[in-house]
Every structure is written in structure tokens, then in C-alpha cells.
């Protein structure tokens, strides 16, 4: 039982670490300013 709980904890922490790394990479490699990105996303949402 303790091993299963530890495995679940490791999996959850790995997922959170991946989310943080992905978010940081997205911010570092963003190609547009915030205003331009919001306009672009708004246009994409309006197309659907």
C-alpha cells in the first residue's frame, strides 16, 4: 500500500514539474507580445 502511494506521489510531482517546465518554456519562447497574442487568439476563437 505504501509503495502504491509513493508511486502516485512521484507521478503527480512529475506531472506538476512538467507543467512548470512547459509553462516556463512557453513564456521564454513566446514570439509575440501579450496584446498581439490576445488579438491572435481572439481572432482564432471568432473563426470557429
Wavefront OBJ file of the C-alpha trace (Angstrom):
o trace
v 0.000 0.000 0.000
v 2.777 2.432 0.859
v 4.576 1.673 -2.402
v 1.461 2.483 -4.424
v 1.010 5.778 -2.580
v 4.657 6.672 -3.192
v 4.329 5.867 -6.894
v 1.230 8.046 -7.164
v 3.023 10.877 -5.372
v 6.014 10.624 -7.714
v 3.725 10.591 -10.749
v 1.852 13.657 -9.506
v 5.042 15.562 -8.756
v 6.440 14.640 -12.175
v 3.286 15.930 -13.832
v 3.454 19.224 -11.927
v 7.147 19.616 -12.741
v 6.377 19.034 -16.419
v 3.633 21.664 -16.307
v 6.006 24.193 -14.770
v 8.782 23.475 -17.255
v 6.363 23.641 -20.188
v 4.893 26.908 -18.968
v 8.331 28.433 -18.486
v 9.428 27.310 -21.948
v 6.267 28.780 -23.449
v 6.930 32.122 -21.807
v 10.577 32.155 -22.826
v 9.913 31.255 -26.445
v 6.766 33.336 -26.972
v 7.094 35.055 -30.306
v 4.579 37.869 -29.766
v 3.783 40.500 -27.177
v 0.798 39.963 -24.893
v -1.500 42.298 -26.806
v -0.692 40.738 -30.179
v -1.106 37.231 -28.779
v -4.516 38.108 -27.291
v -5.650 39.577 -30.614
v -4.492 36.489 -32.461
v -6.235 34.143 -30.026
v -9.391 36.254 -30.209
v -9.368 36.007 -33.992
v -8.892 32.252 -33.828
v -11.779 31.910 -31.375
v -14.018 34.022 -33.632
v -13.284 31.841 -36.661
v -14.736 28.676 -35.062
l 1 2 3 4 5 6 7 8 9 10 11 12 13 14 15 16 17 18 19 20 21 22 23 24 25 26 27 28 29 30 31 32 33 34 35 36 37 38 39 40 41 42 43 44 45 46 47 48
